[in-house]
Amino acid sequence: MTPAQDPFYIVKDEIQDSIDKVQDTLNQWKQAPENTGEYVHLTRELLTTCESVQWQVDELEKAISVAERDPAYYGLNEVEIGKRRNWTSTARNQVVSVRRNVEAGKHKSAFGRSGSPELGRSKQHIAQDNDDFIASESDQQMLLMKQQDDELDMLSASVQRIGGVGLTIHDELVGQEKLLGELSIDMETTSNRLDFVQKRVAMVLKKASLKGQIMMIAFLVILFIILFVLVFLT
């Protein structure tokens, strides 16, 4: 099975795309001013997306564990299983790293507001930021929900593709097993018939006299020539 048809690589590419988007959002989050509506929105988006990606990685690791029980059945080997384990471990570490950065930023921002009020914004500016945030929160929540719905749709489609590929592989294996069984029966039947013919010929040759043997051989040669002419020259 080629990588383009392997369900693992299909899901892997989708998860990697999500991780790349998380990295882009993280860069935006680092550049956004703290205590603003944009900063709060990006923080929530990053945490939600990280949780979703981590769940996808968990599900992919479960599929790898199933394949690891009987790699030959899925056309895999220990080297390929190891590569897949390494990739999921790397993906998990990337997501965990982003999540820790975001959570650390949240705590730092909260401590800065509570521990050093003289360095914070004025109440008027804070109130203005809150008003701006409240005004845009509805649209931001709708956008976030839409993104989550899109990710769930993509995940559902991936699961359906994995199920479809699994059923196709199962049907092919059942068909091949049936063909092998029929071939084995045909070979056994042919072998039994050949043994029977050989025994009969041996008995006839043993019972026949030398003259009879010569006549039998001559008859078989003539019969072979006739069959050869009928098969190959007509």
Secondary structure in CASP SS format (residue, H / E / C, confidence):
PFRMAT SS
TARGET T0000
AUTHOR 0000-0000-0000
METHOD secondary structure of the structure
MODEL  1
M C 1.00
T C 1.00
P C 1.00
A C 1.00
Q C 1.00
D C 1.00
P H 1.00
F H 1.00
Y H 1.00
I H 1.00
V H 1.00
K H 1.00
D H 1.00
E H 1.00
I H 1.00
Q H 1.00
D H 1.00
S H 1.00
I H 1.00
D H 1.00
K H 1.00
V H 1.00
Q H 1.00
D H 1.00
T H 1.00
L H 1.00
N H 1.00
Q H 1.00
W H 1.00
K H 1.00
Q H 1.00
A C 1.00
P C 1.00
E C 1.00
N C 1.00
T C 1.00
G H 1.00
E H 1.00
Y H 1.00
V H 1.00
H H 1.00
L H 1.00
T H 1.00
R H 1.00
E H 1.00
L H 1.00
L H 1.00
T H 1.00
T H 1.00
C H 1.00
E H 1.00
S H 1.00
V H 1.00
Q H 1.00
W H 1.00
Q H 1.00
V H 1.00
D H 1.00
E H 1.00
L H 1.00
E H 1.00
K H 1.00
A H 1.00
I H 1.00
S H 1.00
V H 1.00
A H 1.00
E H 1.00
R H 1.00
D C 1.00
P H 1.00
A H 1.00
Y H 1.00
Y H 1.00
G C 1.00
L C 1.00
N C 1.00
E H 1.00
V H 1.00
E H 1.00
I H 1.00
G H 1.00
K H 1.00
R H 1.00
R H 1.00
N H 1.00
W H 1.00
T H 1.00
S H 1.00
T H 1.00
A H 1.00
R H 1.00
N H 1.00
Q H 1.00
V H 1.00
V H 1.00
S H 1.00
V H 1.00
R H 1.00
R H 1.00
N H 1.00
V H 1.00
E H 1.00
A H 1.00
G H 1.00
K H 1.00
H H 1.00
K H 1.00
S H 1.00
A H 1.00
F H 1.00
G H 1.00
R H 1.00
S H 1.00
G H 1.00
S C 1.00
P H 1.00
E H 1.00
L H 1.00
G C 1.00
R C 1.00
S C 1.00
K H 1.00
Q H 1.00
H H 1.00
I H 1.00
A H 1.00
Q H 1.00
D H 1.00
N H 1.00
D H 1.00
D H 1.00
F H 1.00
I H 1.00
A H 1.00
S H 1.00
E H 1.00
S H 1.00
D H 1.00
Q H 1.00
Q H 1.00
M H 1.00
L H 1.00
L H 1.00
M H 1.00
K H 1.00
Q H 1.00
Q H 1.00
D H 1.00
D H 1.00
E H 1.00
L H 1.00
D H 1.00
M H 1.00
L H 1.00
S H 1.00
A H 1.00
S H 1.00
V H 1.00
Q H 1.00
R H 1.00
I H 1.00
G H 1.00
G H 1.00
V H 1.00
G H 1.00
L H 1.00
T H 1.00
I H 1.00
H H 1.00
D H 1.00
E H 1.00
L H 1.00
V H 1.00
G H 1.00
Q H 1.00
E H 1.00
K H 1.00
L H 1.00
L H 1.00
G H 1.00
E H 1.00
L H 1.00
S H 1.00
I H 1.00
D H 1.00
M H 1.00
E H 1.00
T H 1.00
T H 1.00
S H 1.00
N H 1.00
R H 1.00
L H 1.00
D H 1.00
F H 1.00
V H 1.00
Q H 1.00
K H 1.00
R H 1.00
V H 1.00
A H 1.00
M H 1.00
V H 1.00
L H 1.00
K H 1.00
K H 1.00
A C 1.00
S C 1.00
L H 1.00
K H 1.00
G H 1.00
Q H 1.00
I H 1.00
M H 1.00
M H 1.00
I H 1.00
A H 1.00
F H 1.00
L H 1.00
V H 1.00
I H 1.00
L H 1.00
F H 1.00
I H 1.00
I H 1.00
L H 1.00
F H 1.00
V H 1.00
L H 1.00
V H 1.00
F H 1.00
L C 1.00
T C 1.00
END
